[in-house]
Amino acid sequence: MLGIALSSIIVYIGNFHFIPYNVSYIGNIMGRVMGNRLAIGKKIADTRKEMRKTQQQMADATGIFKTTLSKIENGRFTGSLDILERYLDSVGLQLTVAPKQHTLPRWDEIDDLFSEDK
């Protein structure tokens, strides 16, 4: 399942799973969230394309502006959950919420934390 970190939860989409790094050790949560949004948007765009639908066709079918659909697919959407759910439903995907899973940072990320000390 695909996931986006939201406070202490991960949102999963489809059959993909993304485990974010523990941001208390790494920092830069915005980079992680943007990466998750991009991955989610790509999954939605890929699914829409498999359906052989254009963004304009999906906009007409859902009542969501084409520009909003583009923002969702490009990881720039910061709007309401209602709009995201409507679009997900229209392409046959859904949101599932589960407890956040923490992972340890990679060694190169730990080194980066202390790069100022060098």
LUMGULO-50661 format. One line per field, with one value per residue (C-alpha): x, y, z. Coordinates in pm, whole numbers, m for minus. Layout:
LUMGULO-50661
x = (X:...) $
y = (Y:...) $
z = (Z:...) $
end
This chain:
LUMGULO-50661
x = (0:104:123:140:253:m11:85:84:m86:m11:m273:m260:m382:m429:m196:124:284:522:698:823:1134:1093:1097:1198:1541:1562:1376:1261:908:799:1035:893:532:594:756:453:216:409:390:18:m43:154:m55:m375:m248:m130:m469:m653:m434:m498:m868:m779:m930:m799:m793:m1065:m1287:m1233:m1303:m1632:m1724:m1636:m1717:m1363:m1168:m906:m643:m724:m688:m352:m241:m343:m156:154:170:80:m276:m340:m719:m995:m1009:m1356:m1212:m930:m1178:m1406:m1119:m993:m1344:m1373:m1059:m1145:m898:m965:m801:m718:m578:m339:m97:226:520:859:1186:1538:1731:1996:2363:2412:2117:2268:2597:2405:2259:2609:2756:2773:3016:3276) $
y = (0:359:584:946:1040:1239:1304:958:768:651:666:368:360:55:m239:m45:22:306:321:673:731:838:1213:1273:1136:1275:1604:1752:1614:1825:1642:1309:1421:1565:1237:1049:1285:1234:857:870:1104:876:575:770:898:550:404:677:613:237:330:524:842:1197:1441:1638:1329:1263:1628:1607:1279:1390:1760:1836:2102:1962:2183:2019:1672:1778:1898:1564:1367:1587:1577:1944:1902:2041:2060:1866:1495:1494:1593:1338:1064:1155:1126:802:655:750:549:256:329:391:529:302:435:230:300:464:230:370:271:365:607:480:531:799:990:972:1107:1395:1488:1557:1712:2056:1913:1825) $
z = (0:m56:247:348:699:883:1243:1401:1119:768:495:262:m97:m315:m271:m205:134:218:554:632:843:1202:1160:1521:1419:1071:1054:726:743:448:216:329:298:m47:m150:m25:m204:m526:m491:m415:m708:m940:m834:m902:m1239:m1343:m1251:m1445:m1749:m1724:m1748:m2066:m1923:m1949:m1661:m1839:m1862:m1491:m1410:m1600:m1427:m1073:m1077:m960:m1150:m1389:m1222:m887:m1038:m1177:m833:m680:m945:m912:m531:m482:m351:m3:m22:146:212:51:m286:m261:m167:m458:m702:m546:m566:m932:m1019:m790:m508:m139:174:465:792:1008:1293:1186:1150:1246:1087:1179:959:718:810:546:691:1040:902:743:1082:1213:898:1066:1323:1061) $
end
